[in-house]
Amino acid sequence: MVNVIGLGYIGLPTALMMASHGVEVIGTDYNKELVETLKAGKLTFEEKGLDELFDAAVKAGIRFTTEYQVTDTYIISVPTPYDKFSKKVDPVYVIAAVKDVLKVCPKGATIIIESTISPGTIDRHIRGAITQCGLEPGKDVHLVHAPERIIPGNMVFELLHNNRTIGADKKEIGEAVKKIYSSFCGGEIVVTDIKTAEMTKVVENTFRAVNIAFANELAKICRHDNMDVYEIIRICNMHPRVNILQPGPGVGGHCISVDPWFLVGDYPGLAKVIDESMKTNDGMPDFVLNRIYQIMKAQGLSDLSRVGLYGLTYKENVDDMRESPTLQLLASQRHHLASPLKTYDPFVKKDVVENQFHDLDAFLDAVDLVVVMVKHDEIRENQDKLKDKIILDCHNIIDLPGVYHI
Ligand code: SAJ
């Protein structure tokens, strides 16, 4: 039996996937409300294909509880926040979860950590936590790092098809864990050592962050000299060895906007390109704010309350707002004066900011300048509603004359 600890964005889909593929699974979360919701048959967030997966897992007998279970295999998928000042990963939740597992697990159990951690975290923090409990890592309990790689918006598909990495001290333990993941994962599963697995996960997200920063820098250069960055990237990407990502209003989510900082924090002076890239991405919401002011001036608009930000989530077609560029922009604007900017997002049903709308038509009626911060399908499909508006399209998806870009 596998006890999945932490039933959030990663733990829940993973638990459901395993259960629906014949693995006996119990999901544990310390949040009583969340556990009660799941027990009542309701999901805690929206994600394509998750409903069907939930039904299948429930039929297969998955159970949810706040209690840690006595079993031989644990998967830990709790959050790993980072310290905004030191830029280092804060493994406090992972350490706490491991300690709680140690209270109940039998000798020889395997603890698989899926949460993203920086290279060396298991050596520095987790092995010590085990010895502190009078146990010997590698003998009394086996540690494995199997970082998650799935992308919000396409989690179910990616769980089934992505390649995976498993880091373990002993090959046989890595192979045993590989067998569990093989129950559902059709991708290649590489078994390596723990530190390599930790590093690969952070490097994958760093690669993407640096590439996006490059695209954002190109957007700034092109804006400065009146060139079309999208056309330039499109042509460059026709070269067989060039693949530039897209500029945007900033980078959000709990991965690409966070993980690369671990390398900056842990390797000061060495991770210079990464440091600059993260600063470039973090500066994009302010860049958009300046574009808003420029466009208002050019259009003779003076009333900020007639400006509307379309999209509050960190990216398209998800309801996740973590580190969202729109929230960053609003925070920055509020810095100067109370933010009168209007907002709307079809995926955000609760009121999270002031001046938030819950209906597209009402939102559009209330503004003259629409800033497309997130490329939800809804706005792509309702372009005709923007015909009479001044538009700042941060994603180059609106096909109307006179549209402004970043
Ligand atoms: N973005 C751009 N330009 C682009 C692509 C993305 O500005 O060309 C922005 C998005 O709008 C968003 C942010 O970057 O704000 C991140 O979005 P994303 O879709 O690139 O990635 P995440 O954070 O949703 O998921 C990433 C994935 N990592 C990689 O693709 C290397 C996913 O596979 C990981 O599992 C996930 O991080 C994670 O948990 O680490």
Residues whose N, C-alpha, C, O or C-beta is under 5 A from the ligand:
A	BS01	SAJ	E148 R149 I150 I151 P152 E204 N205 R208 I212 L245 Q246 P247 G248 G250 V251 G252 G253 C255 I256 Y314 K315
